[in-house]
């Protein structure tokens, strides 16, 4: 009985080796590679190598018997291959329909099928362990009944390996050359072969690797030269906000019909103030870890007398409503704390294209076009700042454009400021340059910054709103939030 059971298992292991080598590995090499001229990238080679080792482990099991170390090898290879295929697939997971790399099988690109193969390997290993019960069988000599199938598995393995050696050596090159990210067609003409050293792994303390950028620091002052020279304008008046707003104000907006101000703070509070900005009407401490993660709040925009939207620097947002039926008990899962009169109705994320790898620390609402506007923060990975627009109707990207300063573009690109506030009115955007202590005036149609207003105070400005013929700028000094009024 045991020998019969062992014979069945050896047949299954041999068939598994044949299937993996002949189908995903063999077809990729001979059909896609040598016939269709499809060349594997660096990730493809990682996935293919893991499949080869899975097939080799199956042959080892047939030859030497089922042992814990072989099961461990299969689990490790399944996890490693699934990880590589997940990363590979993840690069293009959010692409538009049909977009991606290489050929498609049943509508899915080949690297998507690699993930499926490794998940099957892990499921089969789990089923095998359940089949074994509580102990591994003692190894018995291989039955002569399986010799033919074992030989077929070995020959298939050696043949497919030979083809892959030829493809790897000619198209990728010997060590220390590594695979390419977007390889060209297979060619055996040395003139068209590409042996590259560009993609050796780099190491970073940030889990995002090459996409890592520093988180915004709201207290640091990294001064940049102002784009527009001239004397600094003095504020017409200065007002201290209520003492209960104890952390830095990062955004401010005004609703003229309701005569209300809204401010956001760096510790996730939203305060609704009266027209004098001396009294807090209602407030809420948004739980940024509930459902979608919202990073520290950077801006707010009223969309009606009773509705507003706040955004975190990771471009995640929350829609808020001002209503007497809203209490903290109603919003317990959304707010850490709140007073009556304010609630959350929706949470989501703004998706961008040009701004995808940048934080945004400026956010406002264009009531004329019914669009939200954000501006990216400079970081180690980007060469310019990007203004993004999102339609109120569906909170989806409507337009994006890099900022430009016409004749001063060279100076701009070499000296990018940190834009921390934005206010939109009558086709014009007022951008608050925190690092340059100036307000940049941008034409919304062209995306061109036309002039600048140098500010005498505060030292580290963050929030900006235009009301009538004035600009209100917020600053945080000695633990007190102040509002500085400037004439336009």
N, C-alpha and C positions, 0 to 999 in steps of 0.2 A: 504493500500500500504506500509506504514511504517513498519507494523508488518510483512508483507510478506518479505520485504527487510531485516528486522532484523532476521527473521527465517533463511533466506539463509545465512546470515553472521554467525549466531551461528552454523549452520551446518558446514560451512567452518572452523571456529575456532576449533570446536570439531574434525573434520577430521585432521586438522593440528597437533593437540596435539597427536592424535592416531598415525599418520604417523611418527612423530619425535620419539615418545617413542617406537613404535613397530619396526621401521626399524633401524636407526643408533644406538640408545641407547639399544634397546632390543636385536638386533642381536649381537652387540658388547659384551653384557653381557652373554647371554645364549648360542649363537652359537659359537662365537669366544672364549668366556671366559670359560664356563663350559664344552663345547663339544670339542673344538679344543685346549683348555688349553692356550689360548693367554691371557697374563696378561697386563693390561694397565700400561703405565709409568706415571710419574708425569704430563706431558703435556696432555696425553690422558684423565686423570682424570679432568683436567681443561676444556678440550673441552666437555667431557661428562656432566660435571656439568652445563655448560652453556646451552647445549641442553635441559637438564631436566628443567632448569628454563624457557627456552623459552616455553616448553610445559605447564608448570605450569601457565605461564602468559596467554596463550591461554585459559586455563580453567577459570582463573579469569575473563577474558573478557566475557566469556559465562555466568558466574554467576553474575557478577556485572555490566556488560555493558561496552561499549567501552569508555575509558577515556584517556585523554592525558598522564597520568602517566604510563598507560600500554603500550602505544605506545613508550614512552620514555624508558621504561624498555626493550622492544624488540630491540630498536635501540642500547641501551647500550650493551645488551647481544650479539647482532649480531656483533658489533664491537669488543667486548672483545673476543668472540669465534674466529672470523676471525683473530685477532691478534695472539692468542695462536696457531691456526692452521698454520698461516704463519711462525711463528718462528719455530714451529715443522717441517714443511715441508722444511724450509730454511736450516736446519742442513744437509739435504741430497739432496738438490736440484741439486747440482753440481756433485753428485756421478755418477759413471759409470752406464750404462744401467742395470736395474734390481736390483740395490743395494738400500738398505734401511732397514726398520724395519717392522716387523709384516707381515700379509698376504696381498695379492694384490687382488684388485677387478678391472677387466677390465684393468689390467696392472698398476694400480696406487695403492700405499699403502694406508692403511686405513686413515692415518692422512691427506692425500691429499683430500680425500672425505669430511673430516670434514670442510676444508676450503670451499668446494663447498656448503655444507649444510648452513653454516652461510651467505654466499653470497646470497643464495636463500632467507634466512630469511629477509635480508636487502632489497632485491628486492621486496618481497611480502609486506613488511611494506610500501615501497614507493608507490606501486600500490594501497594499501589500502587507504593511505592518498589522493591520486588522486581521488579514488572512492568516498571518503567522501565529497569532494568539500571544501567549506569554513567553515564548522562547524561540530562539533561532534554531533551525534544524542542523543536525550534525552533517558535515559534508560527506557525501558518498561519491564514489567514482562516477564520472560522467557516463551515462548510458550510450552504448553504441548506436541506439535508435536515433539519437539526435546529432550524430556526427555530420550528416549531410547539411543540416540546417545551420549548424555552427560554422561549417566551412563557408557556406554562402554568406553568413553574417560577416565573417572575417574578410572574405574577398571583396565584398561590397565596401566594407570599412576602408580597406587598403586602397581600393580604386578611387573612392571619393576623396580620401586624404591626399592622394597623388595629384588629383585635379586641383584641390585647394592649395597645395604647395606651389604648383605652377602659377596659379592666379595670384597668390599672395606675394611670391618672390618677384614676379614680373611687374605687377601693377602697384604694389606697395613698397617693395624693396626689402633687402635684408636689414637686420638690426644695424644701427639704431633708428632706422627710418620707421615711421608709424603711419597709420592710415590718415586719409584726408577727410575733411568735413563734407565737401561736396565734390566727389571724384568725377572725372570725365569718363567717357566711354572706354571700354576695354580695348586696348591696342597692344600688339606685340612689336610695334615699331618703336625703337628706343626714343625717337624724336617726340613721341606723344605720351610717353610714360611719365608719371609724376611721382617722384620719391620725395617725401616731405618730412621735415623735423619740427613742423610748426605746432604740433598738437600733443607734445608731452604734457602730462598733467601738471597743473600749477596748484599750489597749496595756499589756503587762506583761512584765517580764523573764523571767517564768516561762512555759514552753511550755503549761502547763495553763490559762492565761488566767483566766477568772472562777472556775475551780475551784481556783486555786492556794492552798495553805496552807503555812506555814513548816514545815520539817522539825524534829522534836524536837531540842532541844539538851540533852544529858545532863549537861553541866557547868554550865550557867547556873542561877542561883538567882533565880527571879522570885517573890518572896514575896507571898502573899495573906493577908488576915486570917483566922484560924481561924474556923470556923463556930461552934464551941462555946468559950466563954470558960472560964477557970479556970486553976488552977496546973498547971504542966507536971509530968508524972510522971517520976521519975528511974528509969533502968534498974537492974535488979537485978544485972546482970553485963554485962561486955563481953569479947568474944573476937576476936582477930585471925585472919583466914583465912590459909591458907598463902601464902607470899610469891610463889609462882609464879603466883598469880592477880593479875596486875599491873595490870589495868584495872578500871574500875568494874563492880561487880556490879549487874545490872539486874533480876534475878529470882531467886527462891529457892523451893524446895519440899522437903517431907520425905516419905519413904516409911516408915511405921512397921513394916511387916512385914519389909522388908529392912534397916531401920535405916540408910538412906542419905539424904543430902542431895544436891540438884542445884542448881547455880547457873549462870546465864547472865551473860555480860559484854557490854559495849558493842562489843567487837571480835570478836564472833561465836564466842567459846569457850563450851563447855559442860563443866563440871567435876562429877564425881561424887565426893562426900566421904563419909567414914565418919561414924559417929554422933557423934563428938566434934568434927567439922568441922576437924580438924587434919591430916588425911591425904587426899591426892587418890588415889582408887581408879583412875579412868580419866578421860580427857578427849578432847575433839574440837574442832577448829577448823572450823566449818561453812563451806563455800564457798557464800556467798550468791548468787553469780552462776551457779551450775550449775543448769541447767534453769530452774525458776521462781526469780525473784529474791526473796531474803529480805533485808529491811532489817535493821539492827542488832537483835539479839535483845533482847526486853524481858521475857520470862517463860517459866516452865517448869511443867509439871504432870505428876506421876507418875500413870499410869493402872493400873499393876500393879507388883509388885516388880521387874520386869525391863523395863518399857516406860514411856516418857515422851514428851511432846510439847513442843517449843519453838516460840515464835512470834516473828516480827519485828514492828516497829512498823507495817509495811504489811499486817499480818494474814495474811501467808504463813507456813506452818508446816512443820515437819519432824518425822516420827515416828522416834524412836530406840529401839534395843534394846540391852540389856546382856547380852552373851553371849560366852563364851570363844572362839567361832569367828569373832568379828569382829576383823579387823585393818585397818590403814591400807591395805594393798594391796587388800583387798576393797572398801574404801570410797574408793578413790583419786579417783573422779570426784565424790564428794560432800563429802569433807573435804579441806581444805588440809593438815591434819596431824592425827594422832590417835595415842593409845596403843592397845594391844590391849584388847578387851573391850567396845567400844562401836561401834555401826554405825547406819546410817540405812536405814529400810525404805520410807519413803514421803515425798513432798513434795506440798503442795497449798496452796490459798488459801481462807480463810474469806470467804464472800460475805455482805455485810450490806445492809441497806436504810437504816435511820436513820443508821447509822454510815459510810455509803458514802464520804463526803467528809472523813473524819477519820482521823488516825492513832490507834493504840491503844498505850499504853505500860504497860498493866496486864493481866496474863494469869494465869489459874489454872484449877484443875480442881475441880469439884463431884462428889465421889465418890458422894454419896447419889443424885444425879440422873443421874450418868454424863454430865455436860455440861461443856464448857469455858466459861469466862466471860472476857470482855474488857471493858475500859472505855475509852472514847475519851479522847483528849487534847484540851484546849481549843485552839481556833485562831481565825483571823480570820473564818471563815465560819459557825461554829456558835453557837447561843445556849444550849445545854445539853449536858451529858454524857450518853452513852448506854451502857447495859450490854447486851451481846449474849451470847446463849447458843447453843452449837453442840453437837449430839448427837455423842457418841463413836462411835456406830454408823456414821454416814455423814458425819461432819464437816460437817454442813449446819445452817444457822441454824434454831434452834428457837423463840427468843423474843428480843424487844428491848424495852427500855423506857427512857425518859428518867429520870434520877435526880431525886428530889424530897426536900425537907427540911421538909415540912409547914408549920408556922408561920414557918419561917425561909426559905421558898422565895424571897422577894424578895431577901433578902441573898445567898442562894446564886447566883441568876442574875446578880447584879451583881458577884459575886466568885468566879467559878468557879475551883476549885483545879486543880492538875495532879496527877492520880491516877496513881501509878507502880507500885503494888503491890496485889495482891488475894489473899486467902485465904478459902476457903469452908468452913464447918463447921456441920453441924446446922441448916441453914436460914438461916444468917446469913453475910453477906459482910463481911469486914474490909477496908476500902479505905484505902490509905496515901496521904494528901494530902502530896505532896512540898512544895508551895508553902506549905501551912499548918502543916506539921510536926505533923500529928495523924492519928489513925486514926479513920475514920468507920465506924460500925457500921450495916449496912443489912439490913433484913428482905427476904429474897429474894422472898417472895410479893407484897408490896405495892410493892417497889422504893423504900421510904421509908427515909431515913437517920434513925435514932432517937437516936443519941448520938455523942459524940466523946471521944477520949482524947488529950490534949495530950502531946506528946513533948518531953523536954528535949534529946535528942540522937538522931541526928546532925543536922548543919546541912542536909545535902542527902540525905535518905533515899530509897532506890529500891526495895529488895526487901522483901517481907513474907511471913511464913508463921506460921500458928498451930500450935503443938505443945502438946497438953495444955491447961494453964491459962496458957500463956505466949504472947506475941507476940514473934517474932524480926524485927528490922528491920536492914537492911544500910545501911551508909554508907561512903563513900570519902573518906578524909582523908589528905593528905600522901602519896599513893601507896599507902596501906594500906587494904584492905577490912576493915571491922570489923562484927561482929554484936552488936546490943544487945538484951538480953532484958528484956521488960516483963511484969509480972504483970497478968492480967485481973481 
